[in-house]
């Protein structure tokens, strides 16, 4: 029985599965941190995720892994959509807080002006 030799420039099946699993785990963690509003952690983990993705796609993937890769990327993209949605909510919240802060500052300034004129 002859064993099929895999070209050295192709990611092997176990390596591809491990890297894609790592990508999905990091993405899930990013989503969990985003849900808690811990955006610094999300940013740190994005760098880690990019490294895993770069490694996963540094070499061609075998045809046998195409379905696995498609499913993993689809799951990651779905989680990315959730992350973007949470980010949009957080950005809107920050804009509201900034507007409220400006109004408060303006009111205080006005009040202090009135107090100092009396």
BADREN-941873 format. One record per atom (N, C-alpha, C): residue number from 1; residue in three letters; atom name; x negated, y negated, z negated. Coordinates in nm, 2 decimals, decimal comma. Atoms other than C-alpha are relative to their C-alpha. Layout:
residues N
(kolgu NUM; "ALA"; "CA"; (X; Y; Z)),
...
***
This chain:
residues 118
(kolgu 1; "UNK"; "N"; (-0,08; 0,12; 0,00)),
(kolgu 1; "UNK"; "CA"; (0,00; 0,00; 0,00)),
(kolgu 1; "UNK"; "C"; (-0,09; -0,12; 0,00)),
(kolgu 2; "UNK"; "N"; (0,08; 0,11; -0,01)),
(kolgu 2; "UNK"; "CA"; (-0,16; -0,32; 0,11)),
(kolgu 2; "UNK"; "C"; (0,07; -0,12; -0,07)),
(kolgu 3; "UNK"; "N"; (-0,06; 0,11; 0,07)),
(kolgu 3; "UNK"; "CA"; (-0,11; -0,63; -0,10)),
(kolgu 3; "UNK"; "C"; (-0,02; -0,13; 0,09)),
(kolgu 4; "UNK"; "N"; (0,00; 0,12; -0,08)),
(kolgu 4; "UNK"; "CA"; (-0,02; -0,95; 0,08)),
(kolgu 4; "UNK"; "C"; (-0,08; -0,11; -0,06)),
(kolgu 5; "UNK"; "N"; (0,09; 0,10; 0,05)),
(kolgu 5; "UNK"; "CA"; (-0,28; -1,22; 0,04)),
(kolgu 5; "UNK"; "C"; (0,06; -0,14; 0,03)),
(kolgu 6; "UNK"; "N"; (-0,06; 0,13; -0,02)),
(kolgu 6; "UNK"; "CA"; (-0,15; -1,57; -0,02)),
(kolgu 6; "UNK"; "C"; (-0,12; -0,10; 0,03)),
(kolgu 7; "UNK"; "N"; (0,11; 0,10; -0,03)),
(kolgu 7; "UNK"; "CA"; (-0,35; -1,85; 0,14)),
(kolgu 7; "UNK"; "C"; (-0,02; -0,09; -0,12)),
(kolgu 8; "UNK"; "N"; (0,04; 0,08; 0,11)),
(kolgu 8; "UNK"; "CA"; (-0,54; -2,06; -0,11)),
(kolgu 8; "UNK"; "C"; (0,06; -0,14; 0,00)),
(kolgu 9; "UNK"; "N"; (-0,05; 0,14; -0,01)),
(kolgu 9; "UNK"; "CA"; (-0,38; -2,38; 0,01)),
(kolgu 9; "UNK"; "C"; (0,15; 0,00; -0,03)),
(kolgu 10; "UNK"; "N"; (-0,15; -0,01; 0,03)),
(kolgu 10; "UNK"; "CA"; (-0,02; -2,26; -0,10)),
(kolgu 10; "UNK"; "C"; (0,01; 0,02; -0,15)),
(kolgu 11; "UNK"; "N"; (-0,03; -0,02; 0,14)),
(kolgu 11; "UNK"; "CA"; (0,11; -2,30; -0,45)),
(kolgu 11; "UNK"; "C"; (0,06; 0,13; -0,02)),
(kolgu 12; "UNK"; "N"; (-0,06; -0,13; 0,02)),
(kolgu 12; "UNK"; "CA"; (0,18; -1,96; -0,59)),
(kolgu 12; "UNK"; "C"; (0,14; -0,01; -0,08)),
(kolgu 13; "UNK"; "N"; (-0,14; 0,00; 0,05)),
(kolgu 13; "UNK"; "CA"; (0,53; -1,87; -0,71)),
(kolgu 13; "UNK"; "C"; (0,01; -0,04; -0,15)),
(kolgu 14; "UNK"; "N"; (0,00; 0,02; 0,14)),
(kolgu 14; "UNK"; "CA"; (0,46; -1,87; -1,08)),
(kolgu 14; "UNK"; "C"; (-0,04; -0,15; -0,03)),
(kolgu 15; "UNK"; "N"; (0,04; 0,14; 0,02)),
(kolgu 15; "UNK"; "CA"; (0,28; -2,20; -1,07)),
(kolgu 15; "UNK"; "C"; (0,10; -0,10; 0,04)),
(kolgu 16; "UNK"; "N"; (-0,10; 0,09; -0,05)),
(kolgu 16; "UNK"; "CA"; (0,55; -2,37; -0,86)),
(kolgu 16; "UNK"; "C"; (0,12; 0,00; -0,10)),
(kolgu 17; "UNK"; "N"; (-0,11; -0,01; 0,09)),
(kolgu 17; "UNK"; "CA"; (0,82; -2,24; -1,10)),
(kolgu 17; "UNK"; "C"; (-0,03; -0,07; -0,13)),
(kolgu 18; "UNK"; "N"; (0,05; 0,06; 0,13)),
(kolgu 18; "UNK"; "CA"; (0,62; -2,36; -1,41)),
(kolgu 18; "UNK"; "C"; (0,00; -0,15; 0,02)),
(kolgu 19; "UNK"; "N"; (0,01; 0,15; -0,02)),
(kolgu 19; "UNK"; "CA"; (0,56; -2,71; -1,26)),
(kolgu 19; "UNK"; "C"; (0,14; -0,06; 0,01)),
(kolgu 20; "UNK"; "N"; (-0,14; 0,05; -0,01)),
(kolgu 20; "UNK"; "CA"; (0,93; -2,75; -1,16)),
(kolgu 20; "UNK"; "C"; (0,07; 0,01; -0,13)),
(kolgu 21; "UNK"; "N"; (-0,06; -0,01; 0,13)),
(kolgu 21; "UNK"; "CA"; (1,04; -2,63; -1,50)),
(kolgu 21; "UNK"; "C"; (-0,05; -0,12; -0,09)),
(kolgu 22; "UNK"; "N"; (0,05; 0,11; 0,08)),
(kolgu 22; "UNK"; "CA"; (0,81; -2,89; -1,66)),
(kolgu 22; "UNK"; "C"; (0,06; -0,13; 0,05)),
(kolgu 23; "UNK"; "N"; (-0,06; 0,12; -0,05)),
(kolgu 23; "UNK"; "CA"; (0,95; -3,16; -1,43)),
(kolgu 23; "UNK"; "C"; (0,14; -0,01; -0,05)),
(kolgu 24; "UNK"; "N"; (-0,14; 0,00; 0,05)),
(kolgu 24; "UNK"; "CA"; (1,31; -3,07; -1,53)),
(kolgu 24; "UNK"; "C"; (0,00; -0,03; -0,15)),
(kolgu 25; "UNK"; "N"; (0,00; 0,03; 0,14)),
(kolgu 25; "UNK"; "CA"; (1,22; -3,06; -1,90)),
(kolgu 25; "UNK"; "C"; (-0,04; -0,14; -0,04)),
(kolgu 26; "UNK"; "N"; (0,04; 0,14; 0,02)),
(kolgu 26; "UNK"; "CA"; (1,05; -3,40; -1,89)),
(kolgu 26; "UNK"; "C"; (0,12; -0,09; 0,04)),
(kolgu 27; "UNK"; "N"; (-0,12; 0,08; -0,04)),
(kolgu 27; "UNK"; "CA"; (1,35; -3,54; -1,70)),
(kolgu 27; "UNK"; "C"; (0,11; 0,01; -0,10)),
(kolgu 28; "UNK"; "N"; (-0,10; -0,02; 0,11)),
(kolgu 28; "UNK"; "CA"; (1,59; -3,40; -1,96)),
(kolgu 28; "UNK"; "C"; (-0,04; -0,08; -0,12)),
(kolgu 29; "UNK"; "N"; (0,04; 0,08; 0,11)),
(kolgu 29; "UNK"; "CA"; (1,38; -3,56; -2,23)),
(kolgu 29; "UNK"; "C"; (0,01; -0,15; 0,02)),
(kolgu 30; "UNK"; "N"; (-0,01; 0,14; -0,03)),
(kolgu 30; "UNK"; "CA"; (1,37; -3,89; -2,05)),
(kolgu 30; "UNK"; "C"; (0,15; -0,04; -0,01)),
(kolgu 31; "UNK"; "N"; (-0,14; 0,03; 0,01)),
(kolgu 31; "UNK"; "CA"; (1,75; -3,88; -2,03)),
(kolgu 31; "UNK"; "C"; (0,05; -0,01; -0,14)),
(kolgu 32; "UNK"; "N"; (-0,03; 0,00; 0,14)),
(kolgu 32; "UNK"; "CA"; (1,78; -3,80; -2,40)),
(kolgu 32; "UNK"; "C"; (-0,05; -0,13; -0,06)),
(kolgu 33; "UNK"; "N"; (0,06; 0,12; 0,05)),
(kolgu 33; "UNK"; "CA"; (1,55; -4,10; -2,48)),
(kolgu 33; "UNK"; "C"; (0,08; -0,12; 0,05)),
(kolgu 34; "UNK"; "N"; (-0,08; 0,11; -0,06)),
(kolgu 34; "UNK"; "CA"; (1,75; -4,33; -2,25)),
(kolgu 34; "UNK"; "C"; (0,13; -0,01; -0,07)),
(kolgu 35; "UNK"; "N"; (-0,13; 0,00; 0,07)),
(kolgu 35; "UNK"; "CA"; (2,07; -4,23; -2,42)),
(kolgu 35; "UNK"; "C"; (-0,01; -0,07; -0,13)),
(kolgu 36; "UNK"; "N"; (0,02; 0,06; 0,13)),
(kolgu 36; "UNK"; "CA"; (1,92; -4,35; -2,74)),
(kolgu 36; "UNK"; "C"; (-0,06; -0,14; 0,01)),
(kolgu 37; "UNK"; "N"; (0,05; 0,13; -0,02)),
(kolgu 37; "UNK"; "CA"; (1,79; -4,67; -2,58)),
(kolgu 37; "UNK"; "C"; (-0,15; -0,01; -0,02)),
(kolgu 38; "UNK"; "N"; (0,14; 0,00; 0,03)),
(kolgu 38; "UNK"; "CA"; (1,43; -4,57; -2,63)),
(kolgu 38; "UNK"; "C"; (-0,08; -0,01; 0,14)),
(kolgu 39; "UNK"; "N"; (0,05; 0,01; -0,13)),
(kolgu 39; "UNK"; "CA"; (1,31; -4,71; -2,30)),
(kolgu 39; "UNK"; "C"; (-0,16; 0,01; 0,01)),
(kolgu 40; "UNK"; "N"; (0,14; -0,02; 0,00)),
(kolgu 40; "UNK"; "CA"; (0,94; -4,72; -2,39)),
(kolgu 40; "UNK"; "C"; (-0,04; 0,14; 0,02)),
(kolgu 41; "UNK"; "N"; (0,02; -0,15; -0,01)),
(kolgu 41; "UNK"; "CA"; (0,95; -4,34; -2,43)),
(kolgu 41; "UNK"; "C"; (0,03; 0,04; 0,14)),
(kolgu 42; "UNK"; "N"; (-0,04; -0,04; -0,14)),
(kolgu 42; "UNK"; "CA"; (1,13; -4,31; -2,09)),
(kolgu 42; "UNK"; "C"; (-0,12; -0,04; 0,09)),
(kolgu 43; "UNK"; "N"; (0,11; 0,04; -0,08)),
(kolgu 43; "UNK"; "CA"; (0,85; -4,51; -1,93)),
(kolgu 43; "UNK"; "C"; (-0,12; 0,08; -0,01)),
(kolgu 44; "UNK"; "N"; (0,12; -0,08; 0,02)),
(kolgu 44; "UNK"; "CA"; (0,57; -4,31; -2,08)),
(kolgu 44; "UNK"; "C"; (0,02; 0,14; 0,06)),
(kolgu 45; "UNK"; "N"; (-0,03; -0,14; -0,05)),
(kolgu 45; "UNK"; "CA"; (0,74; -3,98; -1,98)),
(kolgu 45; "UNK"; "C"; (0,01; -0,01; 0,16)),
(kolgu 46; "UNK"; "N"; (-0,01; 0,01; -0,14)),
(kolgu 46; "UNK"; "CA"; (0,79; -4,11; -1,62)),
(kolgu 46; "UNK"; "C"; (-0,14; 0,03; 0,06)),
(kolgu 47; "UNK"; "N"; (0,14; -0,02; -0,05)),
(kolgu 47; "UNK"; "CA"; (0,41; -4,11; -1,58)),
(kolgu 47; "UNK"; "C"; (-0,03; 0,15; 0,00)),
(kolgu 48; "UNK"; "N"; (0,02; -0,15; 0,02)),
(kolgu 48; "UNK"; "CA"; (0,40; -3,75; -1,71)),
(kolgu 48; "UNK"; "C"; (0,07; 0,07; 0,11)),
(kolgu 49; "UNK"; "N"; (-0,08; -0,07; -0,10)),
(kolgu 49; "UNK"; "CA"; (0,68; -3,65; -1,47)),
(kolgu 49; "UNK"; "C"; (-0,07; -0,01; 0,14)),
(kolgu 50; "UNK"; "N"; (0,07; 0,02; -0,13)),
(kolgu 50; "UNK"; "CA"; (0,50; -3,81; -1,17)),
(kolgu 50; "UNK"; "C"; (-0,12; 0,09; 0,02)),
(kolgu 51; "UNK"; "N"; (0,11; -0,09; -0,01)),
(kolgu 51; "UNK"; "CA"; (0,19; -3,61; -1,25)),
(kolgu 51; "UNK"; "C"; (0,04; 0,14; 0,03)),
(kolgu 52; "UNK"; "N"; (-0,05; -0,14; -0,03)),
(kolgu 52; "UNK"; "CA"; (0,38; -3,28; -1,26)),
(kolgu 52; "UNK"; "C"; (0,05; 0,01; 0,14)),
(kolgu 53; "UNK"; "N"; (-0,05; 0,00; -0,14)),
(kolgu 53; "UNK"; "CA"; (0,55; -3,37; -0,93)),
(kolgu 53; "UNK"; "C"; (-0,11; -0,01; 0,10)),
(kolgu 54; "UNK"; "N"; (0,12; 0,01; -0,09)),
(kolgu 54; "UNK"; "CA"; (0,22; -3,47; -0,77)),
(kolgu 54; "UNK"; "C"; (-0,07; 0,14; 0,01)),
(kolgu 55; "UNK"; "N"; (0,07; -0,13; 0,00)),
(kolgu 55; "UNK"; "CA"; (0,07; -3,14; -0,88)),
(kolgu 55; "UNK"; "C"; (0,09; 0,11; 0,07)),
(kolgu 56; "UNK"; "N"; (-0,09; -0,10; -0,06)),
(kolgu 56; "UNK"; "CA"; (0,38; -2,94; -0,77)),
(kolgu 56; "UNK"; "C"; (-0,01; -0,01; 0,16)),
(kolgu 57; "UNK"; "N"; (-0,01; 0,02; -0,14)),
(kolgu 57; "UNK"; "CA"; (0,36; -3,09; -0,42)),
(kolgu 57; "UNK"; "C"; (-0,14; -0,03; 0,06)),
(kolgu 58; "UNK"; "N"; (0,14; 0,02; -0,05)),
(kolgu 58; "UNK"; "CA"; (-0,02; -3,11; -0,38)),
(kolgu 58; "UNK"; "C"; (-0,04; 0,10; 0,11)),
(kolgu 59; "UNK"; "N"; (0,03; -0,11; -0,10)),
(kolgu 59; "UNK"; "CA"; (-0,02; -2,79; -0,18)),
(kolgu 59; "UNK"; "C"; (0,14; 0,03; 0,06)),
(kolgu 60; "UNK"; "N"; (-0,13; -0,04; -0,06)),
(kolgu 60; "UNK"; "CA"; (0,24; -2,66; 0,06)),
(kolgu 60; "UNK"; "C"; (0,07; 0,11; -0,09)),
(kolgu 61; "UNK"; "N"; (-0,07; -0,10; 0,08)),
(kolgu 61; "UNK"; "CA"; (0,51; -2,45; -0,10)),
(kolgu 61; "UNK"; "C"; (0,04; 0,11; 0,10)),
(kolgu 62; "UNK"; "N"; (-0,04; -0,12; -0,09)),
(kolgu 62; "UNK"; "CA"; (0,59; -2,10; 0,03)),
(kolgu 62; "UNK"; "C"; (0,15; -0,01; 0,03)),
(kolgu 63; "UNK"; "N"; (-0,14; 0,00; -0,04)),
(kolgu 63; "UNK"; "CA"; (0,92; -2,05; 0,21)),
(kolgu 63; "UNK"; "C"; (0,08; 0,07; -0,10)),
(kolgu 64; "UNK"; "N"; (-0,08; -0,07; 0,11)),
(kolgu 64; "UNK"; "CA"; (1,03; -1,81; -0,07)),
(kolgu 64; "UNK"; "C"; (0,04; -0,10; -0,11)),
(kolgu 65; "UNK"; "N"; (-0,02; 0,10; 0,11)),
(kolgu 65; "UNK"; "CA"; (1,02; -2,11; -0,31)),
(kolgu 65; "UNK"; "C"; (0,09; -0,11; 0,04)),
(kolgu 66; "UNK"; "N"; (-0,07; 0,11; -0,05)),
(kolgu 66; "UNK"; "CA"; (1,22; -2,34; -0,09)),
(kolgu 66; "UNK"; "C"; (0,14; -0,02; -0,07)),
(kolgu 67; "UNK"; "N"; (-0,13; 0,02; 0,06)),
(kolgu 67; "UNK"; "CA"; (1,56; -2,27; -0,25)),
(kolgu 67; "UNK"; "C"; (-0,02; -0,04; -0,15)),
(kolgu 68; "UNK"; "N"; (0,03; 0,04; 0,14)),
(kolgu 68; "UNK"; "CA"; (1,42; -2,30; -0,60)),
(kolgu 68; "UNK"; "C"; (-0,04; -0,14; -0,01)),
(kolgu 69; "UNK"; "N"; (0,04; 0,14; 0,00)),
(kolgu 69; "UNK"; "CA"; (1,26; -2,63; -0,52)),
(kolgu 69; "UNK"; "C"; (0,12; -0,09; 0,03)),
(kolgu 70; "UNK"; "N"; (-0,12; 0,08; -0,03)),
(kolgu 70; "UNK"; "CA"; (1,58; -2,76; -0,36)),
(kolgu 70; "UNK"; "C"; (0,09; -0,01; -0,12)),
(kolgu 71; "UNK"; "N"; (-0,09; 0,01; 0,12)),
(kolgu 71; "UNK"; "CA"; (1,78; -2,67; -0,67)),
(kolgu 71; "UNK"; "C"; (-0,06; -0,08; -0,11)),
(kolgu 72; "UNK"; "N"; (0,07; 0,08; 0,11)),
(kolgu 72; "UNK"; "CA"; (1,52; -2,82; -0,91)),
(kolgu 72; "UNK"; "C"; (0,00; -0,15; 0,04)),
(kolgu 73; "UNK"; "N"; (0,00; 0,14; -0,04)),
(kolgu 73; "UNK"; "CA"; (1,50; -3,14; -0,71)),
(kolgu 73; "UNK"; "C"; (0,14; -0,06; 0,00)),
(kolgu 74; "UNK"; "N"; (-0,14; 0,04; 0,01)),
(kolgu 74; "UNK"; "CA"; (1,88; -3,16; -0,69)),
(kolgu 74; "UNK"; "C"; (0,04; -0,03; -0,14)),
(kolgu 75; "UNK"; "N"; (-0,03; 0,03; 0,14)),
(kolgu 75; "UNK"; "CA"; (1,90; -3,13; -1,07)),
(kolgu 75; "UNK"; "C"; (-0,07; -0,12; -0,05)),
(kolgu 76; "UNK"; "N"; (0,07; 0,11; 0,04)),
(kolgu 76; "UNK"; "CA"; (1,63; -3,38; -1,12)),
(kolgu 76; "UNK"; "C"; (0,06; -0,13; 0,06)),
(kolgu 77; "UNK"; "N"; (-0,06; 0,12; -0,06)),
(kolgu 77; "UNK"; "CA"; (1,80; -3,63; -0,88)),
(kolgu 77; "UNK"; "C"; (0,13; -0,03; -0,07)),
(kolgu 78; "UNK"; "N"; (-0,13; 0,02; 0,07)),
(kolgu 78; "UNK"; "CA"; (2,13; -3,58; -1,06)),
(kolgu 78; "UNK"; "C"; (-0,03; -0,07; -0,14)),
(kolgu 79; "UNK"; "N"; (0,03; 0,06; 0,12)),
(kolgu 79; "UNK"; "CA"; (1,96; -3,66; -1,39)),
(kolgu 79; "UNK"; "C"; (-0,06; -0,15; 0,02)),
(kolgu 80; "UNK"; "N"; (0,05; 0,13; -0,03)),
(kolgu 80; "UNK"; "CA"; (1,79; -3,96; -1,23)),
(kolgu 80; "UNK"; "C"; (0,11; -0,10; 0,02)),
(kolgu 81; "UNK"; "N"; (-0,12; 0,09; -0,02)),
(kolgu 81; "UNK"; "CA"; (2,13; -4,10; -1,13)),
(kolgu 81; "UNK"; "C"; (0,06; -0,04; -0,14)),
(kolgu 82; "UNK"; "N"; (-0,04; 0,03; 0,14)),
(kolgu 82; "UNK"; "CA"; (2,23; -4,07; -1,50)),
(kolgu 82; "UNK"; "C"; (-0,09; -0,10; -0,06)),
(kolgu 83; "UNK"; "N"; (0,10; 0,09; 0,06)),
(kolgu 83; "UNK"; "CA"; (1,91; -4,25; -1,60)),
(kolgu 83; "UNK"; "C"; (0,02; -0,14; 0,06)),
(kolgu 84; "UNK"; "N"; (-0,03; 0,13; -0,06)),
(kolgu 84; "UNK"; "CA"; (1,98; -4,53; -1,35)),
(kolgu 84; "UNK"; "C"; (0,12; -0,06; -0,06)),
(kolgu 85; "UNK"; "N"; (-0,12; 0,05; 0,06)),
(kolgu 85; "UNK"; "CA"; (2,33; -4,56; -1,48)),
(kolgu 85; "UNK"; "C"; (-0,02; -0,06; -0,14)),
(kolgu 86; "UNK"; "N"; (0,03; 0,04; 0,14)),
(kolgu 86; "UNK"; "CA"; (2,21; -4,59; -1,84)),
(kolgu 86; "UNK"; "C"; (-0,09; -0,13; 0,00)),
(kolgu 87; "UNK"; "N"; (0,09; 0,11; -0,01)),
(kolgu 87; "UNK"; "CA"; (1,94; -4,84; -1,73)),
(kolgu 87; "UNK"; "C"; (0,09; -0,13; 0,04)),
(kolgu 88; "UNK"; "N"; (-0,09; 0,11; -0,04)),
(kolgu 88; "UNK"; "CA"; (2,21; -5,06; -1,56)),
(kolgu 88; "UNK"; "C"; (0,08; -0,05; -0,12)),
(kolgu 89; "UNK"; "N"; (-0,07; 0,04; 0,12)),
(kolgu 89; "UNK"; "CA"; (2,41; -5,06; -1,88)),
(kolgu 89; "UNK"; "C"; (-0,09; -0,07; -0,09)),
(kolgu 90; "UNK"; "N"; (0,09; 0,07; 0,09)),
(kolgu 90; "UNK"; "CA"; (2,11; -5,15; -2,08)),
(kolgu 90; "UNK"; "C"; (-0,04; -0,14; 0,05)),
(kolgu 91; "UNK"; "N"; (0,03; 0,13; -0,06)),
(kolgu 91; "UNK"; "CA"; (2,02; -5,43; -1,84)),
(kolgu 91; "UNK"; "C"; (0,11; -0,10; -0,03)),
(kolgu 92; "UNK"; "N"; (-0,12; 0,08; 0,02)),
(kolgu 92; "UNK"; "CA"; (2,37; -5,57; -1,87)),
(kolgu 92; "UNK"; "C"; (0,01; -0,05; -0,14)),
(kolgu 93; "UNK"; "N"; (-0,01; 0,03; 0,15)),
(kolgu 93; "UNK"; "CA"; (2,36; -5,55; -2,25)),
(kolgu 93; "UNK"; "C"; (-0,11; -0,11; -0,03)),
(kolgu 94; "UNK"; "N"; (0,10; 0,09; 0,02)),
(kolgu 94; "UNK"; "CA"; (2,03; -5,74; -2,25)),
(kolgu 94; "UNK"; "C"; (0,04; -0,14; 0,05)),
(kolgu 95; "UNK"; "N"; (-0,04; 0,13; -0,06)),
(kolgu 95; "UNK"; "CA"; (2,17; -6,01; -2,02)),
(kolgu 95; "UNK"; "C"; (0,11; -0,07; -0,09)),
(kolgu 96; "UNK"; "N"; (-0,11; 0,05; 0,09)),
(kolgu 96; "UNK"; "CA"; (2,48; -6,05; -2,25)),
(kolgu 96; "UNK"; "C"; (-0,07; -0,06; -0,13)),
(kolgu 97; "UNK"; "N"; (0,07; 0,05; 0,12)),
(kolgu 97; "UNK"; "CA"; (2,25; -6,08; -2,56)),
(kolgu 97; "UNK"; "C"; (-0,08; -0,12; 0,03)),
(kolgu 98; "UNK"; "N"; (0,08; 0,12; -0,03)),
(kolgu 98; "UNK"; "CA"; (2,03; -6,33; -2,39)),
(kolgu 98; "UNK"; "C"; (0,09; -0,12; 0,02)),
(kolgu 99; "UNK"; "N"; (-0,10; 0,11; -0,02)),
(kolgu 99; "UNK"; "CA"; (2,34; -6,54; -2,29)),
(kolgu 99; "UNK"; "C"; (0,05; -0,05; -0,14)),
(kolgu 100; "UNK"; "N"; (-0,05; 0,03; 0,14)),
(kolgu 100; "UNK"; "CA"; (2,47; -6,52; -2,65)),
(kolgu 100; "UNK"; "C"; (-0,11; -0,08; -0,08)),
(kolgu 101; "UNK"; "N"; (0,11; 0,07; 0,07)),
(kolgu 101; "UNK"; "CA"; (2,13; -6,62; -2,78)),
(kolgu 101; "UNK"; "C"; (-0,02; -0,14; 0,04)),
(kolgu 102; "UNK"; "N"; (0,01; 0,13; -0,06)),
(kolgu 102; "UNK"; "CA"; (2,12; -6,92; -2,55)),
(kolgu 102; "UNK"; "C"; (0,11; -0,09; -0,06)),
(kolgu 103; "UNK"; "N"; (-0,11; 0,07; 0,06)),
(kolgu 103; "UNK"; "CA"; (2,46; -7,03; -2,67)),
(kolgu 103; "UNK"; "C"; (-0,02; -0,03; -0,15)),
(kolgu 104; "UNK"; "N"; (0,03; 0,02; 0,14)),
(kolgu 104; "UNK"; "CA"; (2,36; -6,99; -3,03)),
(kolgu 104; "UNK"; "C"; (-0,10; -0,11; -0,02)),
(kolgu 105; "UNK"; "N"; (0,10; 0,10; 0,01)),
(kolgu 105; "UNK"; "CA"; (2,05; -7,19; -2,98)),
(kolgu 105; "UNK"; "C"; (0,05; -0,14; 0,04)),
(kolgu 106; "UNK"; "N"; (-0,06; 0,12; -0,04)),
(kolgu 106; "UNK"; "CA"; (2,24; -7,46; -2,80)),
(kolgu 106; "UNK"; "C"; (0,09; -0,06; -0,11)),
(kolgu 107; "UNK"; "N"; (-0,09; 0,05; 0,11)),
(kolgu 107; "UNK"; "CA"; (2,50; -7,48; -3,08)),
(kolgu 107; "UNK"; "C"; (-0,08; -0,05; -0,12)),
(kolgu 108; "UNK"; "N"; (0,08; 0,05; 0,11)),
(kolgu 108; "UNK"; "CA"; (2,23; -7,50; -3,34)),
(kolgu 108; "UNK"; "C"; (-0,07; -0,13; 0,03)),
(kolgu 109; "UNK"; "N"; (0,06; 0,12; -0,03)),
(kolgu 109; "UNK"; "CA"; (2,05; -7,77; -3,16)),
(kolgu 109; "UNK"; "C"; (0,10; -0,12; -0,01)),
(kolgu 110; "UNK"; "N"; (-0,10; 0,10; 0,00)),
(kolgu 110; "UNK"; "CA"; (2,37; -7,96; -3,12)),
(kolgu 110; "UNK"; "C"; (0,04; -0,04; -0,15)),
(kolgu 111; "UNK"; "N"; (-0,03; 0,02; 0,14)),
(kolgu 111; "UNK"; "CA"; (2,45; -7,92; -3,49)),
(kolgu 111; "UNK"; "C"; (-0,11; -0,08; -0,07)),
(kolgu 112; "UNK"; "N"; (0,11; 0,07; 0,07)),
(kolgu 112; "UNK"; "CA"; (2,11; -8,03; -3,60)),
(kolgu 112; "UNK"; "C"; (-0,01; -0,14; 0,05)),
(kolgu 113; "UNK"; "N"; (-0,01; 0,14; -0,05)),
(kolgu 113; "UNK"; "CA"; (2,14; -8,34; -3,37)),
(kolgu 113; "UNK"; "C"; (0,10; -0,08; -0,07)),
(kolgu 114; "UNK"; "N"; (-0,11; 0,07; 0,07)),
(kolgu 114; "UNK"; "CA"; (2,47; -8,43; -3,54)),
(kolgu 114; "UNK"; "C"; (-0,04; -0,02; -0,14)),
(kolgu 115; "UNK"; "N"; (0,04; 0,02; 0,14)),
(kolgu 115; "UNK"; "CA"; (2,33; -8,37; -3,89)),
(kolgu 115; "UNK"; "C"; (-0,11; -0,11; -0,01)),
(kolgu 116; "UNK"; "N"; (0,11; 0,10; 0,01)),
(kolgu 116; "UNK"; "CA"; (2,02; -8,58; -3,82)),
(kolgu 116; "UNK"; "C"; (0,05; -0,15; 0,03)),
(kolgu 117; "UNK"; "N"; (-0,05; 0,13; -0,03)),
(kolgu 117; "UNK"; "CA"; (2,23; -8,87; -3,68)),
(kolgu 117; "UNK"; "C"; (0,09; -0,06; -0,11)),
(kolgu 118; "UNK"; "N"; (-0,09; 0,05; 0,11)),
(kolgu 118; "UNK"; "CA"; (2,44; -8,90; -4,00)),
(kolgu 118; "UNK"; "C"; (-0,09; -0,03; -0,12)),
***
